[in-house]
Amino acid sequence: MTYALFKTLHIAGAILLLGNVTVTGFWAIFLYRQHERIDFRPVARAIMWADYLFTVLGGALLTWSGIMLAVQGGYRIRETPWIMHGIVALALSTAIWGLVLLPCQWRMERLEPGDTAGLRRVFVRWNAFGWVSTALLFYGLWAMVGKR
């Protein structure tokens, strides 16, 4: 594969990953505000499916193509600060996703209808950690694009 193809896949992965987490965060807040009128469980289920499809696919593309770009470019990953910053940001964001966000999504999907206190508790945690995770991804984007 050529460098241009790897770079295209890398950018596509970043778009899928960052686009999904950002748009999902926005829509989740919008729909949570309607939780008195709608059952939030299908919303949580849709978030799970979007994560499995776009977050996992985008993250895998981003990681694989990034490794290929670094190898083809002859970069020493551990000695290149902007690559390390991007990797650490992605790793921290992924850890938050796996350890906090996915369990919260699973809980929201299984809450009893009408459990507004439980939904609020889990949603607030999911939302706060979700935006931290998203900010880490945007920092990683900034580090990679600006080579900082």
N, C-alpha and C positions, 0 to 999 in steps of 0.2 A: 504494500500500500504506500501511497505517496504522502509526503508531509502535508500537502494541501487537504487530502482526504482526512487525515488524522485531526488536523486543525478544525475542519468542518464538523467532524463528529464531536470534538471537544466543545466547540461552541454550541452545537445542538444539545449536548448533554447538559451544559450549563443553563441553557434556555428552558429545557424541560424541567430540570430540578428547581431552579429559582422561580420560574413562572408558576409551577404547581404550588410550591409552598406559599408564595406570596398571594396568589389568587385564592387558594384554599383558606388562608387566614382571613382574608377580606370577607369571603362568602360565609364562612363559619360565624364571624361576628354578626353579620347581617341577619343570618338565619337564627342565631341564638337569641337575638332580640325579639324574635317571633315565637319563642319556645312555649309561650302560654297558649298559642293558637295551633301550633303544629307539633307533631311527635318528632323529637330530635333524633331518635334512633336511626331513621333512614339517612339523615344528614351525616351522622357519625359513620354509617356504613359506606356512604359515598366518599367520605374522606379516606377511609381505609382503602377502597378500590383505587382512588386517584393516587394515593401513596404507593400502592403496589405497582401500578402501571407507570406513572410518570416519575415519581421520586426514585424508585428503584432503577428503572430504565435510565433515567437521566444521570443518576449517580454512578451507575455502572459504566455508561458511555464516557462520562467525565473522567473517571478513574482510569479506565483502560486506555483511552486515547491520550490522556495526560502522561501515562507511563511510556507509551509509544513515542510521543513527541519528545520527551526527555531523553529517551534512548537515541532516537534519530538525531536529535540536536547535540548530542554529546555532553549533556549537562551532568554534573555530579550533584545528584539530588540533595544530599545532606549538606553540601557546600554552597548551595544556591538559595539565599535567604527567601526570595519571593516564591520559589517552589515550596520550600518548607512551610512558609506562612500559609499558603494555599492548602497544603496537605493537612496541617494542624487544624485549620479552620473547618475543613471538610470532616476530619476525624471527630472533632468535638461536636459538630452539628449532628453527625451520624450517631454518636453516643447518646446525645440528648434525645434524638428521635427514637432510638431503640429502647432506652432505659426509662424514658418519661412519656414521650408523646404516644407511642404505640399502645402502652398499657392504658393511658387515659382514653384513647380512642376506643379501645376494647370495652372499657367500663361505660363510656357514654352510649355505646351501641347496646349495652345490656341493662341499662337502668330501666326501672319500672316507669311507665308513663305516669306523669304527675309528680315524680320525685324531683321537684324543682330545687330543693336544697342540695341534693346529691348532684344534680346536673350542674348547678352553679359552682359547687366546690371543684368538681372534676374539670369543668370547662375553663374556669379561671386559671387553674394550674396548667392545663393544656395550652391555653392562649398565651400565658406569660412565657412558658418555656418555648413555645413555638416561635414567638417573635425573637427570642434570644437566639434560637437555632437559625432562624432566617437571617438575623443580623450577622451571625458568624459566616454564613454563606456569602453574603454581600461583601463582607470584609475579605474573604478569600478571593472573590472576583476582583475587588479593588487591588489586592496584592499581586494577583497574576497579571492583570492588565497594565498596572503601573510599574510592574517589576520592582516592588518594594519589599 
